[in-house]
Amino acid sequence: MDITERDLKHIWHPCSQMKDYETFPPVTITKAQGSYLHLANGTTLIDANSSWWCKSLGHADPRIHAALMQQAKTLEHTILANTTNPTIVKLSENLAALTPNLNKVMYASDGSCAVEMALKMSLHAQQLQGQGHRQQFAALGNGYHGETCLALSVSDCGLYSEPYKPLLQPCEYLNPIPYVSGVEDNKWHDCSEEWHPIEKQLNQIKDTLCAIIFEPIVQGAGQMQIYSANFLKHLAAWAKDNQVYLIADEIMTGFGRTGLPLAIDHAGIEVDFLCVAKGLTAGVLPISAMLTSDTVYDLFYDDYEKGKSFLHSHTHTGNTLAAAVANCVFEIFQEDNIYQKIPELSAHLRQQMEAVANHTGKLTNIRHIGAMVAGDLVVDNPNTRWGFQIFQEAIKLGAMLRPLGNTLYWFPPLNTESHTIDELADITQTAIARILK
Amino acid sequence: MDITERDLKHIWHPCSQMKDYETFPPVTITKAQGSYLHLANGTTLIDANSSWWCKSLGHADPRIHAALMQQAKTLEHTILANTTNPTIVKLSENLAALTPNLNKVMYASDGSCAVEMALKMSLHAQQLQGQGHRQQFAALGNGYHGETCLALSVSDCGLYSEPYKPLLQPCEYLNPIPYVSGVEDNKWHDCSEEWHPIEKQLNQIKDTLCAIIFEPIVQGAGQMQIYSANFLKHLAAWAKDNQVYLIADEIMTGFGRTGLPLAIDHAGIEVDFLCVAKGLTAGVLPISAMLTSDTVYDLFYDDYEKGKSFLHSHTHTGNTLAAAVANCVFEIFQEDNIYQKIPELSAHLRQQMEAVANHTGKLTNIRHIGAMVAGDLVVDNPNTRWGFQIFQEAIKLGAMLRPLGNTLYWFPPLNTESHTIDELADITQTAIARILK
């Protein structure tokens, strides 16, 4: 059997209709280096979505491998209940330095679990401060926070959640969100007009609301939409006035994707809970983290007999190998001045996507921020899977685009070289032209 | 600041009341080797619970490090949607070989996520075969399946779930479970008498039941209780007759802990969904897997437009580094004849725990299977945290016991040497004697 047959015999691929693989078999990757995936057939693909938004530094950085080996020589992983080690302490310090107020860190491996920890903890914290009637969650319309059922309950993605409705919690979705094309958009700094209906919506549930969860600035699975930083300022002010917790899900946006360490930094707001994952290890190993404030921590801090503990755990909470990789990633960001280089990449991405739009006449609603740019296909029949066809065509041409429905986007490693973006633009343009003739 | 202060400034430890750390600070681990944790103060601790039940082969096996490095040189991780690689194909073949009927594998990182996938998929599968009214889950009384909210919904652990009740689904808990002291117990082969009330309980909900989830043979967090293999035979027969799915959560029991590759092998039953994690990488890196049958897979297999896809994903679904480690673990099990050596370890564990019970007169209800033995402390005031005190005393003496409440257990790496078990017994005995004077 060749590897494709062996794969399809046993692997149920994530986020896939497996029947699609009959005509579009999985691409066999044997190696990856920098921004490129090397295939078994000898060709390469540009990793245009950073392997699901996580490989912020590309593939196979030798410094990361050295850090991984160094750690493996001493300590792979131990239970983190009642123990500590220099690696996890260092990582926790690195994470606590991200914000002025989020001093405490709890770990898991999957991003969904970090979201579940934040939601559970917010509810529990409200109880502990005598606000047990605050049991409701709100989230932004079109948001996405993961696939475990509580995370899915606060995700506004019909397709993903429809079959599981009997298992989901109710959630108040805030709509409409003031989307923008980027930081130069007028609404970026002022969305007061759009805020008022949201405020009205929130005021109706203010006495029972526990927390509001959101992907700050960019909604990933929701077609890479960007929204006003000013919206977050309004939201933060309202939440503070109404004793409602804010949960920022920075799993996709964190560590430079929007140009700043955190996307909430665009709005200069503080939140009560922060979730990070993907970029934390530059997509090398799974580790996720939830940060919260000393104020929240103190609510749970009491004699054991009082029964106030947050008894949440995962086996690999704080896996030491993953933590060592994460620490190395923090160092590389410094050493390579990654944050300083994003503006140039950002402008280049925008310029090239505009060029593709101009040449093909098939892309509209171009938006970009940091190291991400997106546009929607202009098509007659939006129910046809044009994006999926362009995806397949682009693979023949040398890029792993994987559009979101009929939205094309580039989301390359933050250190992707300029010529690779040019290549990516050529491939995208050709693929669009071939499919949307 | 010393490392303890630095830790407590930022780390919220899992499954902990952080105030406990004031008088019992986290133990600083700098290295681990085989069955021993090496501390910053120069002493060692026996890893008596295999770092939360996962380090089946102990720490720092050079073969695992070699496999990890070899993989890191070529491919760390890529998106697994629409791609494949030799490493994940090999792992999926290894997993599919575990049972005759579970041919399809889906991955996550945390064990809880594997459980959520199985629960979601079982509900979805019932819908797809016209049984959408089957929305209820049943689970064994005293069971535990994880901390994300759907996993917690089917866990019968009051302490862990109480604060989150508003977020949990209802679940039918089957009671009482026919517990046994081990495979030599009369009830191990025949629990017909105990089965009848359970059957009655199940019959009352048979038309709305979607799936039954259980930890086969051993309930971990529920005080390491062992139950009749015959119970699982009855359960499997009933489920088959009533079109109800069975979900075996082997996250803790899988890969040799009960003496066989899977705990369901004791009963010779087939299930519809199987969850594994912990031992899969011998606790080196986080990866979890959910297996299901071709029959279930086929329900979801259709043209994309039919909307039958199982659209679940995690960023690190099938992380390649973790998969490489898992493949190496499968090889080590063969190379070192791990399964063949468990019976000797098993007998030794039982014998030594009985000896501790005899010498101290403070342990009762000794039960054991495979590489696990447990006993309950005989105490006047069961609300006192005797187990916690013995835990602290044992750390001074050289073992990381971490009891479950007032239940002491040994759950060492499967390749732990005989003299280490003798040491562990001495330490346990001394710690009990010092605390329960």
Interface residues (C-beta under 8 A of the other chain):
Chain A: I3 T4 R6 D7 K9 H10 I11 W12 H13 P14 C15 S16 Q17 M18 K19 D20 F24 P26 V27 T28 I29 T30 K31 A32 L37 D47 N49 S51 W52 W53 C54 K55 H59 A60 I64 H65 L68 M69 A72 K73 T74 L75 E76 H77 T78 I79 L80 A81 N82 T83 T84 N85 P86 I88 V89 S92 E93 L95 A96 N103 K104 V105 M106 Y107 A108 S109 D110 G111 S112 C113 E116 L119 K120 L123 H124 Q127 Q135 G146 E147 T148 C149 L150 A151 L159 Y160 P163 Y164 P166 L167 Q169 I251 A277 K278 G283 V284 L285 P286 I287 T292 Y297 F300 Y301 D302 D303 Y304 G307 K308 S309 F310 L311 H312 S313 H314 T315 H316 T317 G318 N319 L321 A322 R385 F391 M400 R402
Chain B: I3 T4 R6 D7 K9 H10 I11 W12 H13 P14 C15 S16 Q17 M18 K19 D20 F24 P26 V27 T28 I29 T30 K31 A32 L37 D47 N49 S51 W52 W53 C54 K55 H59 A60 I64 H65 L68 M69 A72 K73 T74 L75 E76 H77 T78 I79 L80 A81 N82 T83 T84 N85 P86 I88 V89 S92 E93 L95 A96 N103 K104 V105 M106 Y107 A108 S109 D110 G111 S112 C113 E116 M117 L119 K120 L123 H124 Q127 Q135 G146 E147 T148 C149 L150 A151 L159 Y160 P163 Y164 P166 L167 Q169 I251 A277 K278 G283 V284 L285 P286 I287 T292 Y297 F300 Y301 D302 D303 Y304 G307 K308 S309 F310 L311 H312 S313 H314 T315 H316 T317 G318 N319 L321 A322 R385 F391 M400 R402
